[in-house]
Amino acid sequence: MDALPVSPLAPKALPEAGPLAGVRLAVAETGMKYADRADLLLIVFDRPATAAGVFTKSLCPSAPVDWCRTALVDGQGLARAVLVNAGNANAFTGAVGATAVAESVTAVSEAVGCAKTEVFAASTGVIGEPLDASLLTRHVPALARSEKDGHPVDDDRRARSASWAEAAVAIMTTDTYPKLATRTVSVAGRDYQITGIAKGSGMIAPDMATMLSFIVTDCPVAPALLQSMVSESADGTFNAITVDSDTSTSDTVMVFSAPADDATPLASLDDAGAAEFQAALHELMLDLALLLVRDGEGATKQIEIQVSG
């Protein structure tokens, strides 16, 4: 597949995003659709992370979206791993699609050593094409090992530990550039990092898009508060952008709070530092949303419209 011309609105460079303690990234090449590039991402949290998410409003959601919605409830908002593939959206695939998600989640839960409800999955790419789960699951053990030891363990498909920039590339489809944003925020006298990646270029309409976004912070935030913050910020960011007025089946934005220690989590907006964290999270989500707009297929202009009354 030939590379697309990079959008004229692309940023000149990616921001520097350092690692987060206890958060491990690994990528692999499945060969499903793209040659000589990673298209599978595994994120592992050493400790259970708090999870929150917003998803497509399409009445025909993809199989991974169905899984994530259920897992958020059944797993009580906790996460240990996220598996993301590019090239096949696993949407409009019926029972076959649900089975593919179940097989992928099972493989990750066994490799990481956690409950299935602590594993989240996302897919992006071609719609209506059955996903062969073995293309993903055969790399999961290598991914789980490589994110621990930091070097390749699968010579055939080069499963390896990854940086945030490499993770952003692994989830791309028709994107012409990777999308990455990061912030540092001070909460109760302590600095925390918020880092996120996103993908999306077409089928972008109000109420999200053919887009995925995964955001991780080491700031401790309770599940209910994190979900409230994510839902509120999504309305003014990912849910307020459009490129071509098409709504997708796969839209997924997930935010994870993965503190490195047992610090008391923010539980209310009245807590010291909660407002500052919410503002930083919103700014980062807005950054990612605008990066999607600037990579719209054929886009040459970015326009902001303010409506009142």
N, C-alpha and C positions, 0 to 999 in steps of 0.2 A: 504494500500500500504506500503510494507516494505521499510524502509530507505535504500538508497544505501550506500555502503562503501564510506567514505569520501576520496576524492582524496589525494594521497600522496603529491601532490604539493600545498595543501591548506595552506593558511596563518595560523599561530598559533593563531591569535586573530584578531577581527575586530577593526578598528580604532575608536576612540571616536569621534562622530559627534554630536555636540550640536544642539539644536533647532534653527530655524531661525524665527525671529519676523515676524508675519503675515503669516506664512506658517504652515498649520495644516495637520497632518497625522492621518488617522484612518484605521483600518483593521477589517475584519469580516470573519467568516467561513461560506461559502455557502453550504458545503457538496457536491459540484458538483462532485468532484473526490477524494479529499484528506480528510482523517478523522482526526479530532482533530488538525487541524492547519488552520491558516488564509490563505485564497486564494483570497481575494478581498481587494484592496487598493484604498482609496480615498485621493487625495491630494487637499487641498483647499487653495487658495490665498485670503487673506482678501482684498487686493487691486489688480486691474488688473495687471497681470504680463506680461512681454514681452516673447513671445514664439518663438522658432526656432526648426527646426527638419530636420533630414535626415532619409530616409526610404529605404526599400528593393528595389532592382533593378529587382526583379522578375516581369515577365509580368502577373503574377497571384497573385496580392497582396490581403491580407485579407481585410475583410470589415472595420475593424477599421483603417487600413492604408489608405484606400480610404477616410474615414471620416476625418482623421487628415490632409491629404493633402489639402482637400477642406476647412476645418475650418481655417487652417493657412492663406489662402488667403482671405476668406470671413470675417474672424474675424480680419483682418489687424494685425495679429501677437500678439493678446492679449489672455490671458488665465485667467480663474478663478478656474478651477478644472480639475483634471485628474482622470479617473476611469480605473483601471487595474485589470483584472481577470486572474487567472492561472487555467489550467486544460482543457480549450477548446480554440483553436486558432481562432475560427470563420473565418476559411479560406476555400475556395472552398464550400461555403454555399449559393452562389447566392443571390437572392432577400430576402430569409429568413434571411441571415446574415446581410444584410443592414438594414432590419427592426429591428433586435435585437439591432444593434448599435443605431439606431434612438430612440428606446424605452429607452435604457440605458441613452443616452445623455439627453433626455427629463426629465427623473427622476432626474438626477443630477442638471440640470439647474433650475428645480422647487425647489429642496431642498436647493440649494445655493442662488438662486435668481439672475440669470445671463442669458445672451443670450446663446442659444445652440451653437453658433459658438465659445464661450469662454470655451467650455467643450471639452476635448480631451479624447480619449478612446484607450485602447490597450488590446489585448488578446493574450495568449500564451498557448500552450498545443496541444491537439489532433486536427489534420487537417481533414476536411471533415465531421465533426459531427455538426449538427445544434445546435446552442446555444439557450437555453431557457432563454430569457432575464429576466423573472420573478425571476430566481435564483439570479440575481444581483440586480434588481430594488427593491425587497422587503427589502433589507438591506440598501438601499441608505438613507432613512430618518434617520435611526439609526446611520449610519456612519456620516451623516452631523451634527447630534446632539452631538455625542460622541467626535468628534474632537474639539468641542467647550468647553464642560464641563469636559473632561478628565476622565470620568468614564463610565463603561458599561451601556448601555441603552437597550440592546437587550439580555436578559438572554439566549435565545435559541441558538443563534449563537455568542454570546460574541462580538458584535460590540464594539470597544473601540478605544480610542486615542492610537497612537503608536509612537515609536521612529523610527529613521532611520533604526536601525538594524532590528526591527520588520517589517518595510516596505519591507526591502530587502528579508526577509523570505517569505512574502506574495506573491511575484511574482515568486517564484521558481517553476520549474517543475521537470526535471530530474537532476537539480543542486544538488551537494552533499554539498555545503556550500553557505551561502549568500555572496553577493558581494557588498562592500561598500567602498567608498573612499572619502576623504575630504581634503581640502586645505584652508589655510588662505593667502590672498593676500592683499598687501597694494596698494591702488590707491589714488593718490593725498593726501597722508598723513592720509588716513583713512583705517582701516582694514576691509576686507570683507571675508565672508565665501563662499566656493563652496563645495557642498556636492552632491554626486551622488550614485545611486544604479543601479545594472544591474542583468540580469539573462541570462543564456545560457550555454549549455553543449554539445549539438550535433547539427547537421545540421549547422555547422559553416564553411563558406568558405570566400574567399576574396569577398569584397562587403558585409560586415556585416554577419549576421548569424541568427539562430533561437534565437534571442536575443532582449531583451528590455533594455533600459537604460533611466533613468530619473534623470536629474541633475538640481539643483536649487542653485541660488546664490542671495545674497542680494545686490550685486553690480549693480547699475543701468546701463543698456546697451540698446541702441536704437535697434529696431527690425532689421533693415538692417545690422547693424554691427554685432549683435549677430548671425544672420543667416550666414553671411560670415565667422565668426570665427568657427562656428560649422561645416559648410561644409568643410572648409579647414582642421580642426583638424581630422575630421572623416576619411579623406583619408589616414592619416598616423597612424591611431589607429584602429577603428572598421572595416574599409574597408581594412585592411592589415593583418588580422588574418585568420587562417584556422585550422580546426581540422579534418574534414572528406570530404571536398570539395563539400558539399551539400549547395545549396542556399535555404533560407527559404522564405515563403510568408509574414512573420509577422514582419520583422526587423524594429525596431523603436528606434531612439535615439532622445530624446527631451530635450532641455535646456531651463530653465525659469529664467528670471531676475525678482526678486520680492523684490525690495527695500522697506524698512520700512518707508521711508519718500520721500519727493519731491526733492531729490538731483538731480542735472543735470546729465543726463545719458551720458555715453561715446557714441559718435556718429561717431568717426573717429579713425583710428589707430594712427593718429597724436596727439590725445588728451593725456594729461598727465596721465600715469598709464595704458593706453590701451594695450601697449605691455606686461606689467607685467601681466595684467589680462589674455590676450590671452595665454601667456606661462603657467600660472597656470591651465587654463582650459584644455590646451592640455595635460599637465602632468596628470591631473586627468582622462581624457578620456583614456589615455594610460594605467594608472593603472587598470581601469575597463576592458579594452580590454584584458590585460594580465591575469586578474583574470578569464576571460572566457576561455582562452586557457588552463590555469592550471587546469580547471575543465572539460576538454574535456573527453567524455565518454571513460574510460579506459586509460586515459593519464598517462604516467609515466615520460615524459620528456617535457620540454619546449625548443623550438629551435627558434632562430632568424636567418633569412636569409637576407643578404644584396645583392641587385642586382644592378649592374651599367652597363651602355653601352647598 
